Amino acid sequence: MAKAIHLNLDNAWFADAVPFETRDATAWGPQLRFSAPSRLIEEFYREAPKEAFVLYGSGDFHHLTALWLRRLTRLTTVVSFDNHPDWDIRPPRWCCGGWVNRALELPQVQRVSVWGCSNFECWWPGRIFGNQRAERSGRLEVHPWADDRSEKEQARRGAILRENWREKFARFVDQLGAAQVYVTVDLDCLRAEDAVTNWESGRFTTEEVAWAIDLLGRGSRIVAGDICGAWSPAVYARRKQRFVSEMDHPKLPSRDPAEARRTNEVALRRLLPALTQDHE
């Protein structure tokens, strides 16, 4: 297994459910959740893990992926499995809903390809707040589910259907050739029965995402990656941070923490080996 670390920000995972070292970062969790000022992000980065693969907590921390990407030294394609495009160009600068833009600022990130979005942000009028310039240039690819959309919307650039997404993904992988790949998985890309998260659920099954990662891993493409998105109770360090986060989050039913962990651990046991296997 490749070198990996469990960064415990919010107790979303029990240490005994993870087959590698757990590092306690719970003091950072409330400060970084959902959004954080740049000064705090840089302070955290100085202490951040250097392992190739990182398992961490809620999708509220997905902006940390842009920090893990800083460690890469060669041109890399980022492949994200996510129910949200995370391409929002509005403030705050460091926020889980806008991390793709921070990634695209890095010279070593060649492009970002996001698969499995099923929320409103990829469609009019929600998309007006997305990084459409990057999408037009080809540096950002967004692949939203379009089964329940009109025929015109199904022709949207990058749109996928249940009947054709595997074919399109396989074609995408073929076009990568031997290119270096970073994979990030937000568990909210999965169906509600496959994962419990702090956000709306997506449409992938666990097996489908595992299949896609396995396909990417052939040819030693995957050099690093992360998994986030497990549910955890929201705790914040700042009032403004809490206010903006609660405004942005969907109103979801209450969760049973023990049941949430059990459900998510099943998904983790399937996805983690696919991502962290020896790709050398």
Secondary structure as UniProt FT lines:
FT   STRAND          4..8
FT   HELIX           15..17
FT   STRAND          22..24
FT   TURN            26..28
FT   HELIX           29..32
FT   HELIX           38..45
FT   TURN            46..47
FT   STRAND          53..55
FT   HELIX           59..64
FT   HELIX           65..68
FT   HELIX           69..71
FT   STRAND          76..81
FT   TURN            96..97
FT   HELIX           99..104
FT   TURN            107..108
FT   STRAND          109..117
FT   HELIX           120..122
FT   TURN            124..125
FT   HELIX           126..129
FT   HELIX           132..137
FT   STRAND          140..145
FT   TURN            147..148
FT   HELIX           151..154
FT   TURN            157..158
FT   TURN            162..164
FT   HELIX           165..176
FT   TURN            177..178
FT   STRAND          181..186
FT   HELIX           187..189
FT   TURN            192..194
FT   HELIX           206..217
FT   TURN            218..219
FT   STRAND          222..228
FT   HELIX           239..248
FT   HELIX           257..276
//
